[in-house]
Amino acid sequence: MNLLLIDQKNNIRNILIRRLFPKGINVYHSETLESVNKFLSTVKINIILIDIDYDLDKSFKFLNTLSNLKNKPVRIILSSISNRNTIMPFVNTGIAGFIMKPFSEDKGLSKILQIVQNISENDEKRSFYRVSMDPNEDKKVFFRLQTDTRLKTGQVINISAGGIAIESTDKTPLDEMEAGLFIPKIQLKLDHQDLFLSGKVAYKKGGIFAVVFDNSSDHDKDLGILSHYIFKKISMTI
């Protein structure tokens, strides 16, 4: 497995090499973004850890470009910036983690190794990083289909800024549901707030289905709550 660190300082590089190499993870280092694109075309990188503080605009454009790649590496950002409005655009590029500086060796490595462990379980073609809800959170989902106005029930399997996977708990089968079907109302609760979203079915097998959210301006408030929830899930303050 290969990790690329983009950072102007060597102290984090030295920590990563010392702690990750014995675990079979090769660490590459670049001080600037200029040389990275050519490097990525020659070496398969599984994880990119980037310090965004040196140039926010360039870092965002770089991460946004990576998010559109077919075989995209998992992305983690390092930053001393805690302002939500500044960080949220980076979160929405599909990053897998956010580590606040200064970098703590034990806590920072723990976060990276947790992501390493989960890489094989995540499909690299997905545009957004999925999170699971904690056992004490309310996983109930209520939804209506265009073809059947009766309220149906389910529970969240996982959720991202771009969509949701749901397991139906309704007594009636979902025979009428198929890929491409528009669901006009999906109601769930995050951080004790009710969200009302809509979207199209992307996948269905048995009682499990996935929905890609409709990102229209009608849902700006709800998508904002969702983004903040995802942000808290993948963030880590050291």
C-alpha positions as CSV (number, residue, x, y, z in Angstrom):
1,M,0.0,0.0,0.0
2,N,1.3,3.5,-0.9
3,L,0.7,6.8,0.9
4,L,1.6,10.2,-0.5
5,L,2.1,13.0,2.0
6,I,1.9,16.6,0.5
7,D,3.4,18.8,3.1
8,Q,6.2,21.4,3.3
9,K,7.7,20.0,6.6
10,N,9.6,16.9,7.1
11,N,8.6,16.1,10.7
12,I,5.3,14.4,9.7
13,R,7.1,12.5,6.9
14,N,9.6,11.1,9.3
15,I,6.8,10.0,11.7
16,L,4.9,8.3,9.0
17,I,7.9,6.5,7.5
18,R,9.0,5.3,11.0
19,R,5.5,4.1,12.0
20,L,3.9,3.0,8.8
21,F,6.7,1.3,6.9
22,P,6.9,-1.7,9.3
23,K,3.1,-2.2,8.6
24,G,3.8,-2.6,4.9
25,I,2.8,1.0,3.9
26,N,5.2,2.9,1.7
27,V,5.4,6.6,2.3
28,Y,6.1,9.1,-0.5
29,H,6.6,12.8,0.1
30,S,6.1,15.9,-2.0
31,E,6.5,19.5,-0.7
32,T,4.4,21.0,-3.5
33,L,1.4,20.1,-5.7
34,E,3.2,20.9,-8.9
35,S,5.1,17.6,-9.2
36,V,2.3,15.4,-7.9
37,N,0.1,14.9,-11.0
38,K,3.0,13.5,-13.0
39,F,3.9,11.3,-10.0
40,L,0.4,9.9,-9.7
41,S,0.5,8.8,-13.3
42,T,3.5,6.5,-12.6
43,V,2.8,5.2,-9.1
44,K,-0.5,3.9,-7.7
45,I,-1.3,5.8,-4.6
46,N,-3.9,4.5,-2.2
47,I,-4.0,7.4,0.3
48,I,-3.1,11.1,0.0
49,L,-2.5,13.1,3.1
50,I,-2.4,16.8,2.2
51,D,-1.7,19.9,4.3
52,I,-4.1,22.4,2.8
53,D,-3.0,25.4,4.8
54,Y,-0.2,26.5,2.5
55,D,-2.5,27.2,-0.5
56,L,-6.3,26.6,0.1
57,D,-7.2,27.4,-3.5
58,K,-4.7,25.0,-5.1
59,S,-5.4,22.3,-2.6
60,F,-9.2,22.5,-3.2
61,K,-8.7,22.4,-7.0
62,F,-6.4,19.4,-6.6
63,L,-8.8,17.5,-4.4
64,N,-11.7,18.3,-6.5
65,T,-9.9,17.0,-9.6
66,L,-9.1,13.8,-7.7
67,S,-12.7,13.3,-6.8
68,N,-13.6,12.9,-10.5
69,L,-11.0,10.2,-11.2
70,K,-12.2,6.6,-11.8
71,N,-9.7,5.1,-9.5
72,K,-9.3,7.8,-6.9
73,P,-7.1,7.6,-3.9
74,V,-8.5,8.0,-0.4
75,R,-8.0,11.6,0.7
76,I,-7.2,13.0,4.2
77,I,-6.6,16.7,4.9
78,L,-4.4,18.3,7.5
79,S,-5.2,21.8,8.6
80,S,-5.1,24.2,11.5
81,I,-8.3,25.9,10.2
82,S,-11.4,25.1,12.2
83,N,-13.8,27.4,10.5
84,R,-16.6,25.3,9.2
85,N,-17.4,27.4,6.2
86,T,-13.8,27.1,5.0
87,I,-13.5,23.4,5.6
88,M,-16.9,22.3,4.2
89,P,-16.0,22.6,0.5
90,F,-13.1,20.3,1.1
91,V,-15.4,17.8,2.9
92,N,-17.8,17.9,0.0
93,T,-15.0,16.7,-2.4
94,G,-15.3,13.3,-0.7
95,I,-12.4,13.3,1.8
96,A,-12.2,10.4,4.2
97,G,-10.7,12.3,7.1
98,F,-9.8,15.7,8.6
99,I,-7.0,16.0,11.1
100,M,-6.4,19.2,13.0
101,K,-2.8,20.4,13.3
102,P,-0.5,20.3,15.2
103,F,-0.2,16.6,14.2
104,S,-0.2,14.3,17.2
105,E,1.8,11.1,16.5
106,D,-0.4,8.7,18.4
107,K,-3.9,10.1,17.6
108,G,-3.0,11.1,14.0
109,L,-1.5,7.6,13.3
110,S,-4.6,6.0,14.8
111,K,-6.9,7.9,12.5
112,I,-4.8,7.1,9.4
113,L,-4.5,3.4,10.3
114,Q,-8.3,3.2,10.9
115,I,-8.8,4.5,7.3
116,V,-6.2,2.1,6.0
117,Q,-8.1,-0.7,7.6
118,N,-11.3,0.3,5.9
119,I,-9.9,1.0,2.4
120,S,-10.6,-2.5,1.2
121,E,-14.2,-2.2,2.3
122,N,-14.8,0.9,0.3
123,D,-15.5,1.1,-3.5
124,E,-12.9,3.5,-4.9
125,K,-15.4,4.5,-7.6
126,R,-17.7,6.2,-5.1
127,S,-17.6,10.0,-5.1
128,F,-18.4,10.4,-1.4
129,Y,-17.1,8.8,1.7
130,R,-19.8,6.8,3.6
131,V,-20.3,6.8,7.3
132,S,-22.3,4.6,9.6
133,M,-24.5,5.8,12.4
134,D,-23.7,5.0,16.0
135,P,-25.8,2.4,17.9
136,N,-27.4,5.1,20.0
137,E,-28.5,7.2,17.0
138,D,-32.0,7.1,15.5
139,K,-31.7,5.1,12.3
140,K,-35.3,5.2,11.3
141,V,-36.2,6.4,7.8
142,F,-39.7,7.2,6.4
143,F,-40.2,7.4,2.7
144,R,-42.9,7.6,0.0
145,L,-42.8,6.3,-3.6
146,Q,-44.3,8.0,-6.6
147,T,-46.1,4.8,-7.4
148,D,-47.4,4.3,-3.8
149,T,-48.2,7.2,-1.5
150,R,-48.4,5.0,1.6
151,L,-45.7,5.9,4.1
152,K,-43.0,3.2,4.2
153,T,-40.3,2.6,6.8
154,G,-36.7,1.6,6.9
155,Q,-33.4,2.1,8.7
156,V,-30.1,3.7,7.6
157,I,-27.3,1.3,6.7
158,N,-24.9,4.1,5.8
159,I,-25.0,7.7,4.5
160,S,-22.8,10.2,2.6
161,A,-23.1,13.7,1.4
162,G,-24.3,12.3,-1.9
163,G,-26.8,9.5,-0.9
164,I,-28.0,6.9,1.5
165,A,-28.3,3.1,1.8
166,I,-31.5,1.9,3.4
167,E,-32.8,-1.4,4.6
168,S,-36.6,-1.6,4.4
169,T,-38.4,-2.6,7.6
170,D,-41.8,-2.2,5.9
171,K,-44.2,-5.2,5.9
172,T,-45.1,-4.7,2.3
173,P,-42.5,-5.7,-0.4
174,L,-40.8,-3.1,-2.6
175,D,-41.7,-4.8,-5.8
176,E,-42.4,-1.5,-7.6
177,M,-39.0,-0.1,-6.7
178,E,-36.3,-0.2,-9.4
179,A,-33.2,1.7,-10.4
180,G,-34.1,5.2,-11.7
181,L,-37.3,5.5,-9.6
182,F,-37.6,8.9,-8.1
183,I,-38.4,9.0,-4.3
184,P,-40.0,12.4,-3.6
185,K,-39.8,12.2,0.2
186,I,-37.2,10.7,2.5
187,Q,-37.4,11.7,6.1
188,L,-34.7,10.9,8.7
189,K,-33.2,12.4,11.8
190,L,-29.6,13.6,12.2
191,D,-28.3,15.4,15.3
192,H,-31.8,15.6,16.6
193,Q,-33.0,17.5,13.5
194,D,-35.5,16.2,11.0
195,L,-34.3,16.1,7.4
196,F,-36.5,15.9,4.3
197,L,-34.7,14.8,1.1
198,S,-35.5,13.3,-2.2
199,G,-33.5,11.3,-4.8
200,K,-33.3,8.5,-7.4
201,V,-32.9,4.8,-6.6
202,A,-29.4,3.8,-7.8
203,Y,-29.5,0.2,-6.6
204,K,-31.9,-2.4,-5.2
205,K,-31.5,-5.9,-4.0
206,G,-34.2,-7.5,-1.9
207,G,-35.1,-5.1,0.9
208,I,-31.9,-3.1,0.6
209,F,-31.7,-0.1,-1.7
210,A,-29.4,3.0,-2.3
211,V,-30.6,6.5,-3.2
212,V,-28.6,9.3,-4.8
213,F,-29.8,12.6,-3.4
214,D,-31.4,15.4,-5.5
215,N,-29.1,18.4,-4.9
216,S,-31.6,21.0,-6.0
217,S,-31.8,24.3,-4.1
218,D,-35.0,23.1,-2.5
219,H,-32.9,21.0,-0.2
220,D,-30.1,23.4,0.7
221,K,-30.9,23.6,4.4
222,D,-31.3,19.8,4.8
223,L,-28.1,19.1,2.7
224,G,-26.3,21.6,4.9
225,I,-27.3,19.7,8.0
226,L,-26.2,16.5,6.3
227,S,-22.8,17.9,5.4
228,H,-22.2,19.1,8.9
229,Y,-23.1,15.7,10.2
230,I,-20.7,14.0,7.8
231,F,-18.1,16.6,8.7
232,K,-18.3,15.7,12.4
233,K,-18.1,12.0,11.7
234,I,-14.9,12.2,9.7
235,S,-13.3,15.1,11.7
236,M,-10.8,14.6,14.4
237,T,-9.5,17.4,16.7
238,I,-6.1,16.8,18.2
